[in-house]
Amino acid sequence: MTTLTTTPVSTGGHARRTSPTGSVTFPRVVHAEWIKFRSVRATPWTLGMTVLSMVGIAVLAAWGTSSLAEDPGTMSALDTVQILTAGWFIAEITVVVLAVLSVSGEYSTGMIRSSMTAVPRRVPVILAKALVVAIASALTTVLALALAWLAVQPWAGSLGLSLDLGDPDVLRVLLGTPLVLATVALLALAVGALLRSPAAALATVLGVLLVVENVLSLLPFVVVQRIAVFMPSSAGTRLLQTPETLAFLNENPDTPDLSAWQGYGVLAIWVVLLLGLALTLLRRRDV
């Protein structure tokens, strides 16, 4: 019988070693999620619609004000910001779609299994998605506001448009718009991670933000009115309201008074609770 022997391949006097793979760190998970985020075809469409809606509605608001106002040249800096941010309610819908698809879309395609295999701890995957979606939503909103300011310049002279960044209310509304939209995107992402179905998550988030909250605010029952104050969008968007609007919202003696930042705090609590629940279930569920 002949014995087959193998001779190690010489590597110049040194044993050949397999180069170690990189460890799974949170920055690497974020980078991977960013690659997936920008490679999805829905991303440029939803971000583009966010910009287009905010710029388009700002232009319509400026044009309509110049056509209808008896003395348009007396507009304040706060009025100017209200024109620039007038499209926030449409942008709210687009960032919700973006956030839901970024997480629940992976469940519908089965890609989430690969993500969770690469990151066995699972939680960093959702946190990385949340970071990417929040930053993208905020930066897109900032870009939309800058383009809206340029787009309304044809009416700047007749309306007396100006931005006084030294005014705390002006600064609050201007900076609060990307902050609120990014936080709403996180809310939608948390629901998407909980339900894992794009259709169910979109129906739930948009149904609550656009239907349930508006219906609750119209019902003439004290208990319902008290609940409506603490609904996520109703509370969070107080950050975008003028002092006069806030005073009007707080006129009802039967409901709690919420300042602009307290209202945003309520929205942030919703996000923390839902995201915490999503992360807890993520660790217990089979993917």
C-alpha positions as CSV (number, residue, x, y, z in Angstrom):
1,M,0.0,0.0,0.0
2,T,1.3,3.4,-0.8
3,T,1.0,6.1,1.8
4,L,0.0,9.6,0.5
5,T,1.9,12.3,2.2
6,T,1.5,16.1,1.8
7,T,4.2,18.6,2.1
8,P,3.4,22.0,3.5
9,V,3.8,24.8,1.0
10,S,6.8,27.0,1.8
11,T,6.0,30.6,2.6
12,G,9.4,32.0,2.9
13,G,10.1,30.4,6.3
14,H,6.8,31.6,7.8
15,A,3.6,29.7,8.4
16,R,0.7,31.0,6.3
17,R,-2.0,32.6,8.4
18,T,-5.5,33.4,7.6
19,S,-6.1,37.1,7.9
20,P,-8.6,37.8,10.7
21,T,-11.9,39.3,9.8
22,G,-12.8,42.6,11.3
23,S,-14.8,42.6,14.5
24,V,-18.4,43.7,14.5
25,T,-18.4,47.3,15.9
26,F,-21.2,49.8,15.9
27,P,-19.6,52.2,13.4
28,R,-19.2,49.2,11.0
29,V,-22.9,48.3,11.5
30,V,-23.8,51.9,10.8
31,H,-21.7,51.9,7.7
32,A,-23.4,48.7,6.5
33,E,-26.9,50.2,7.2
34,W,-26.0,53.3,5.3
35,I,-25.0,51.3,2.2
36,K,-28.3,49.4,2.4
37,F,-30.2,52.6,3.0
38,R,-28.9,54.4,0.0
39,S,-29.1,51.4,-2.3
40,V,-32.9,51.0,-1.9
41,R,-34.8,52.6,-4.7
42,A,-37.4,54.0,-2.4
43,T,-34.9,56.2,-0.6
44,P,-34.2,58.8,-3.3
45,W,-37.9,59.0,-4.1
46,T,-39.1,59.6,-0.5
47,L,-36.3,62.0,0.3
48,G,-36.9,63.8,-3.0
49,M,-40.6,64.0,-2.2
50,T,-39.8,65.5,1.2
51,V,-37.8,68.3,-0.4
52,L,-40.3,68.9,-3.2
53,S,-43.3,69.0,-0.9
54,M,-41.7,71.5,1.5
55,V,-40.4,73.7,-1.2
56,G,-43.6,73.6,-3.2
57,I,-45.9,74.4,-0.3
58,A,-43.6,77.2,0.8
59,V,-43.9,78.7,-2.7
60,L,-47.6,78.3,-2.7
61,A,-47.9,79.9,0.8
62,A,-45.8,82.9,-0.3
63,W,-47.7,83.3,-3.5
64,G,-51.1,83.0,-1.8
65,T,-50.1,85.4,1.0
66,S,-48.9,88.0,-1.5
67,S,-52.1,87.7,-3.5
68,L,-54.6,87.8,-0.6
69,A,-53.0,89.9,2.2
70,E,-54.2,93.5,2.4
71,D,-50.8,94.7,3.7
72,P,-48.3,91.9,3.0
73,G,-45.3,94.0,3.7
74,T,-45.9,93.9,7.5
75,M,-45.0,90.2,7.9
76,S,-42.7,89.3,10.9
77,A,-39.8,87.0,11.0
78,L,-41.9,84.4,12.7
79,D,-44.5,84.6,9.8
80,T,-41.6,84.0,7.4
81,V,-40.6,80.8,9.2
82,Q,-44.2,79.7,9.2
83,I,-44.2,80.0,5.4
84,L,-40.9,78.1,5.1
85,T,-42.1,75.3,7.3
86,A,-45.7,75.1,6.0
87,G,-45.1,71.8,4.2
88,W,-44.0,69.9,7.4
89,F,-47.3,67.9,7.4
90,I,-46.6,66.4,4.0
91,A,-43.0,65.8,4.9
92,E,-44.2,64.0,7.9
93,I,-45.8,61.4,5.7
94,T,-42.8,60.9,3.4
95,V,-40.4,60.4,6.3
96,V,-42.8,57.9,7.9
97,V,-42.8,55.9,4.6
98,L,-39.0,56.1,4.5
99,A,-38.5,54.9,8.0
100,V,-41.1,52.0,7.8
101,L,-39.6,50.7,4.5
102,S,-36.1,50.9,5.9
103,V,-36.8,48.3,8.5
104,S,-39.9,46.3,7.6
105,G,-38.8,46.1,4.0
106,E,-36.0,43.8,5.1
107,Y,-38.5,41.5,6.8
108,S,-40.6,41.2,3.7
109,T,-37.6,40.3,1.5
110,G,-35.9,38.1,4.0
111,M,-32.7,40.2,4.1
112,I,-33.1,40.7,7.8
113,R,-31.8,37.2,8.3
114,S,-28.5,38.1,6.8
115,S,-28.3,41.2,8.9
116,M,-29.0,39.4,12.1
117,T,-26.6,36.6,11.2
118,A,-23.8,39.2,10.6
119,V,-24.7,40.9,13.9
120,P,-25.8,38.2,16.3
121,R,-26.6,40.7,19.1
122,R,-29.3,42.1,16.8
123,V,-29.9,45.3,18.8
124,P,-27.1,47.3,17.0
125,V,-28.8,46.6,13.7
126,I,-32.0,48.5,14.7
127,L,-30.0,51.2,16.5
128,A,-27.9,51.7,13.4
129,K,-31.0,51.9,11.2
130,A,-32.5,54.4,13.6
131,L,-29.3,56.6,13.4
132,V,-29.1,56.5,9.6
133,V,-32.9,57.3,9.2
134,A,-32.9,60.1,11.8
135,I,-29.8,61.8,10.3
136,A,-31.1,61.4,6.7
137,S,-34.5,62.8,7.6
138,A,-33.0,65.8,9.5
139,L,-30.5,66.7,6.8
140,T,-33.1,66.4,4.1
141,T,-35.4,68.7,6.0
142,V,-32.5,71.3,6.5
143,L,-31.9,71.1,2.7
144,A,-35.6,71.6,2.0
145,L,-35.8,74.7,4.3
146,A,-32.7,76.2,2.6
147,L,-34.2,75.6,-0.9
148,A,-37.6,76.9,0.3
149,W,-35.9,80.2,1.4
150,L,-34.3,80.6,-2.0
151,A,-37.6,79.7,-3.8
152,V,-39.7,82.3,-1.9
153,Q,-37.3,85.2,-2.8
154,P,-39.4,86.5,-5.7
155,W,-42.0,87.5,-3.0
156,A,-39.5,88.5,-0.3
157,G,-39.7,92.2,-1.2
158,S,-43.5,92.5,-1.4
159,L,-44.0,90.4,1.7
160,G,-41.1,91.8,3.8
161,L,-39.8,88.3,4.4
162,S,-36.9,88.2,6.9
163,L,-35.2,85.7,9.2
164,D,-34.2,86.9,12.6
165,L,-32.2,84.1,14.1
166,G,-31.8,86.1,17.3
167,D,-35.5,85.6,18.0
168,P,-35.9,82.4,20.1
169,D,-39.3,81.6,18.7
170,V,-38.0,81.9,15.1
171,L,-35.0,79.7,16.0
172,R,-37.2,77.2,17.8
173,V,-39.5,76.7,14.8
174,L,-36.7,76.7,12.3
175,L,-34.6,74.1,14.1
176,G,-37.6,72.3,15.5
177,T,-38.8,71.3,12.0
178,P,-35.9,68.9,11.2
179,L,-35.9,67.7,14.8
180,V,-39.6,66.8,14.9
181,L,-39.5,65.1,11.5
182,A,-36.5,63.1,12.5
183,T,-38.2,62.0,15.7
184,V,-41.4,61.1,13.8
185,A,-39.2,59.0,11.5
186,L,-37.9,57.2,14.6
187,L,-41.4,56.6,15.8
188,A,-42.3,55.0,12.4
189,L,-39.1,52.9,12.4
190,A,-40.0,51.6,15.9
191,V,-43.5,50.6,14.7
192,G,-42.0,49.0,11.6
193,A,-39.6,46.9,13.8
194,L,-42.6,45.9,16.0
195,L,-45.0,44.8,13.2
196,R,-42.4,43.7,10.6
197,S,-44.9,44.2,7.8
198,P,-44.7,47.4,5.6
199,A,-48.4,47.5,5.0
200,A,-49.4,47.0,8.6
201,A,-46.8,49.5,9.9
202,L,-47.7,52.2,7.4
203,A,-51.4,51.7,8.1
204,T,-50.8,51.9,11.9
205,V,-48.5,55.0,11.9
206,L,-50.3,57.0,9.3
207,G,-53.7,56.0,10.8
208,V,-52.7,57.2,14.2
209,L,-51.0,60.4,13.0
210,L,-53.5,61.5,10.4
211,V,-56.8,60.0,11.5
212,V,-57.0,58.9,15.1
213,E,-55.3,62.1,16.5
214,N,-57.6,64.4,14.4
215,V,-60.7,62.4,15.4
216,L,-59.8,62.5,19.1
217,S,-59.2,66.2,19.0
218,L,-62.8,66.7,17.7
219,L,-64.6,64.6,20.2
220,P,-66.3,66.7,23.0
221,F,-65.4,64.5,25.9
222,V,-63.0,65.7,28.6
223,V,-61.3,62.3,29.0
224,V,-60.7,62.0,25.3
225,Q,-59.5,65.6,25.1
226,R,-56.9,64.9,27.8
227,I,-55.7,61.8,25.9
228,A,-55.5,63.7,22.6
229,V,-53.1,66.2,24.1
230,F,-50.6,63.4,24.7
231,M,-50.8,61.8,21.2
232,P,-47.4,61.8,19.5
233,S,-47.9,64.2,16.5
234,S,-50.3,66.5,18.4
235,A,-47.8,66.9,21.2
236,G,-44.6,66.9,19.2
237,T,-45.7,69.5,16.6
238,R,-46.2,72.1,19.3
239,L,-42.6,72.8,18.8
240,L,-43.5,74.2,15.4
241,Q,-46.3,76.5,16.6
242,T,-46.2,80.2,17.3
243,P,-46.7,81.5,20.8
244,E,-50.2,82.6,19.9
245,T,-51.1,79.2,18.6
246,L,-49.7,77.6,21.8
247,A,-51.7,79.9,24.0
248,F,-54.9,79.0,22.0
249,L,-54.1,75.2,22.4
250,N,-53.7,75.7,26.1
251,E,-56.9,77.7,26.6
252,N,-59.0,74.6,27.5
253,P,-59.1,74.4,31.4
254,D,-60.0,70.7,31.3
255,T,-56.8,69.6,29.5
256,P,-53.1,69.8,30.6
257,D,-51.0,72.7,29.4
258,L,-48.0,71.8,27.3
259,S,-45.3,74.1,26.3
260,A,-43.5,73.7,23.0
261,W,-40.6,71.7,24.4
262,Q,-42.9,69.7,26.8
263,G,-44.9,68.6,23.8
264,Y,-41.7,67.5,22.0
265,G,-40.8,65.6,25.1
266,V,-44.0,63.7,24.9
267,L,-43.2,62.7,21.4
268,A,-39.7,61.6,22.4
269,I,-41.2,59.5,25.2
270,W,-43.4,57.7,22.7
271,V,-40.3,56.9,20.6
272,V,-38.3,55.7,23.6
273,L,-41.1,53.4,24.7
274,L,-41.9,51.9,21.3
275,L,-38.2,51.5,20.3
276,G,-37.5,49.9,23.7
277,L,-40.4,47.5,23.2
278,A,-39.2,46.7,19.6
279,L,-35.6,46.0,20.8
280,T,-36.9,43.8,23.6
281,L,-39.1,41.7,21.2
282,L,-36.3,41.6,18.7
283,R,-34.1,39.7,21.1
284,R,-36.8,37.2,22.0
285,R,-38.3,36.5,18.6
286,D,-37.1,34.2,15.9
287,V,-36.2,36.3,12.9
